[in-house]
Amino acid sequence: MGLEELDDYGVKLYRLTYPEEGLAKLFVGGLHGNEGRYTAPILERLAQEEIYVGEAIIIPSLVENRRYIGVLAEEYYQSNEGMKLLLLIQKYKPRFYFELHAYEKPSYSRLTDPERVKKAGVPHFIDLDEGILIGSIAPILRRKFTENDFCMTIEVPKWKCASEKIEEKVLEVLRIGLTKADREEVMREFRLRYPVPIKMAEQLFHQYYRNRLKPF
C-alpha cells in the first residue's frame, strides 16, 4: 500500500495503490470556476485514508479559478480543462468515477427541479442528505465509460462546506467507492445506507437511459 503525489498533464493528483490487483478509481473535483476551493479540502482528506481497495487516483482540484463552462456542454470537453480530464480518464481507465462539484444556494431548486430533464436534457439531482446532491455524470462523458462502470456526480453545498459535519458526510459517500472491490458491492452499500434517495436516483437513471446502462 502506498501514497504518491504526482503531476500529470499539469494536474496535481494523489495515487493510492494496493498490493493486490483491483479496479482503478478516479475521484476528481474542481472541474470549473472556483469549485476547487470547496472540493479540494474534502479530496485532500480522502487521499489520507488508510483503508482502500485497488488503485485510486484523487484530484482535489482539476483547475483553479477558471471560467465556468458547464460539464453538460460539448464545449467543456474541447476546453483545456476538459481535454485534461479526458486524457486522465484515458490514461488511468477508471472503472469507478466520482465527480465532485460545489453549488450556490440559489441553484438548489434548479438542480433538484423534477422538470430538469425537459429544461436541461438530464435528470434532476437527488438530495442524499443535508443538501448533498447525487446523480450520474454528464451523458457526453458517460459514453466514455462502459455499461458496467460506476459513475457518480456529487454536488456539495458551498455555504455548508466549512462544516465538519457536511465534509464528513461527503467523505462517507466517497469512502464507499474507495473501499469496495466492485460495482455490486458499491450499490449494495449505497442501498443499505441511503435506501430512499438511492432508489429514487436509480429510477431516474433507468428512465433516462431506458435500462441500457446500470446505475450510475
C-alpha positions in Angstrom: 0.0 0.0 0.0 1.3 3.5 -0.8 0.6 7.1 -1.5 2.2 9.1 -4.2 1.8 12.7 -5.1 2.2 13.3 -8.8 1.8 15.9 -11.5 0.0 14.6 -14.6 -0.8 16.9 -17.6 -0.1 19.8 -15.2 -2.6 18.5 -12.7 -1.8 17.7 -9.1 -3.0 14.3 -8.1 -2.6 11.6 -5.5 -2.3 7.9 -6.4 -3.1 5.3 -3.8 -2.0 1.8 -4.7 -2.9 -1.5 -3.1 -0.6 -4.6 -3.4 -3.3 -6.8 -4.8 -4.7 -6.0 -8.2 -8.0 -4.2 -8.2 -10.1 -1.8 -10.1 -8.9 1.7 -11.0 -10.9 4.5 -9.4 -10.9 8.2 -10.2 -12.1 10.9 -7.8 -12.0 14.5 -9.3 -13.1 17.9 -8.0 -12.8 21.5 -9.1 -13.7 20.9 -12.7 -14.6 24.6 -13.4 -15.0 28.0 -11.9 -13.9 28.3 -8.2 -15.3 25.0 -7.2 -11.9 23.6 -6.3 -11.9 25.9 -3.3 -14.6 23.7 -1.9 -13.8 20.3 -3.2 -10.0 20.3 -2.6 -10.2 20.1 1.3 -12.5 17.1 1.1 -10.5 15.2 -1.5 -7.2 16.0 0.3 -8.6 14.2 3.3 -9.8 11.3 1.1 -6.2 10.9 -0.1 -5.1 10.3 3.5 -7.5 7.4 4.0 -5.7 4.2 5.1 -8.4 1.7 4.0 -8.9 1.3 0.3 -9.0 -1.3 -2.5 -7.5 -1.2 -5.9 -5.8 1.9 -7.4 -7.3 5.3 -6.5 -6.4 8.5 -8.4 -7.5 11.5 -6.4 -7.5 15.0 -8.0 -8.5 17.6 -5.4 -9.0 20.4 -8.0 -8.6 19.9 -11.7 -8.4 23.7 -12.2 -8.3 26.8 -10.0 -10.4 29.9 -10.6 -11.0 29.3 -14.3 -14.0 30.4 -16.3 -17.2 28.4 -15.8 -18.2 26.1 -18.6 -20.9 23.6 -17.7 -19.9 19.9 -18.0 -23.1 19.2 -19.8 -21.8 21.2 -22.8 -19.6 19.8 -25.6 -17.6 23.0 -25.3 -16.3 21.9 -21.9 -14.6 18.8 -23.3 -13.0 21.0 -26.0 -11.6 23.4 -23.4 -8.1 23.0 -21.8 -9.6 21.6 -18.6 -12.0 19.2 -20.3 -9.2 17.8 -22.5 -7.1 17.3 -19.5 -9.9 15.4 -17.8 -10.4 13.2 -20.9 -6.6 12.5 -21.1 -6.6 11.4 -17.4 -9.6 9.1 -17.9 -7.9 7.6 -21.0 -4.6 7.1 -19.1 -6.0 5.5 -15.9 -9.1 3.8 -17.3 -11.1 4.1 -14.1 -14.0 1.6 -13.5 -15.3 3.9 -10.7 -15.6 7.6 -11.4 -16.7 10.2 -8.8 -17.0 13.8 -9.9 -17.3 16.3 -7.1 -18.9 19.7 -7.7 -20.0 22.6 -5.4 -23.1 24.7 -5.9 -24.5 28.0 -4.7 -27.7 28.1 -2.5 -29.9 29.7 -5.3 -29.0 26.8 -7.6 -30.6 24.1 -5.3 -34.1 24.5 -6.8 -32.7 24.3 -10.4 -30.6 21.2 -9.7 -33.4 19.4 -8.0 -36.2 20.5 -10.3 -38.2 17.5 -11.5 -38.6 19.3 -14.8 -34.8 19.5 -15.3 -34.8 16.7 -17.8 -37.1 18.8 -20.1 -35.2 22.1 -19.4 -31.5 20.8 -19.4 -31.8 17.4 -21.0 -30.7 15.4 -17.9 -32.4 14.1 -14.8 -32.5 16.2 -11.7 -30.3 15.5 -8.7 -31.5 13.7 -5.6 -30.8 15.2 -2.1 -28.9 12.5 -0.3 -28.8 14.4 3.0 -28.2 18.0 4.1 -28.2 19.4 0.6 -25.6 16.9 -0.6 -26.9 16.0 -4.1 -26.2 12.9 -6.2 -26.8 11.9 -9.7 -25.0 10.4 -12.7 -22.4 12.2 -14.7 -22.9 14.2 -18.0 -24.2 11.9 -20.8 -21.4 13.2 -23.0 -18.8 11.9 -20.5 -20.8 8.7 -19.5 -20.3 7.5 -23.1 -16.5 7.3 -22.4 -17.2 4.5 -19.8 -18.6 1.0 -20.2 -22.1 -0.2 -19.2 -20.7 -1.8 -16.0 -18.6 1.2 -14.8 -19.9 3.2 -11.8 -20.0 6.9 -12.4 -21.5 9.4 -9.9 -21.7 13.1 -9.5 -21.8 14.6 -6.1 -22.9 18.3 -5.6 -21.7 19.9 -2.4 -23.5 23.0 -1.0 -20.9 25.8 -0.9 -22.4 27.6 2.0 -22.1 24.5 4.2 -18.6 23.3 3.1 -16.9 24.7 6.1 -19.0 22.4 8.3 -17.1 19.4 9.6 -20.5 17.5 9.6 -21.0 18.1 5.9 -17.4 17.3 5.0 -17.7 14.0 6.9 -21.0 13.1 5.2 -19.4 13.7 1.7 -16.4 11.5 2.8 -18.8 8.8 3.8 -20.1 8.6 0.3 -16.6 8.7 -1.3 -15.3 6.1 1.1 -17.9 3.6 -0.3 -16.2 3.9 -3.7 -12.7 3.9 -2.2 -13.1 0.7 -0.1 -15.3 -1.5 -2.3 -13.9 -4.0 -4.8 -16.7 -4.0 -7.5 -19.9 -2.1 -8.5 -22.2 -4.7 -6.9 -20.6 -4.1 -3.5 -20.8 -0.3 -4.1 -24.5 -0.5 -5.0 -25.3 -2.8 -2.1 -23.7 -0.4 0.4 -25.4 2.7 -1.1 -28.8 0.9 -0.9 -28.2 -0.1 2.6 -27.1 3.3 3.9 -29.3 5.6 1.8 -32.3 3.4 0.8 -34.8 6.1 -0.2 -32.7 8.6 -2.1 -30.7 5.8 -3.9 -34.0 4.1 -5.0 -35.1 7.5 -6.4 -31.8 8.1 -8.2 -31.8 4.6 -9.7 -35.4 5.1 -11.0 -34.4 8.4 -12.7 -31.3 6.7 -14.2 -33.3 3.8 -15.6 -36.0 6.2 -17.0 -33.3 8.3 -18.7 -31.2 5.6 -20.2 -34.1 3.2 -20.8 -32.4 0.4 -18.9 -29.4 0.3 -21.3 -26.9 1.0 -18.5 -26.5 0.0 -14.9 -26.8 2.8 -12.4 -24.9 5.1 -12.3 
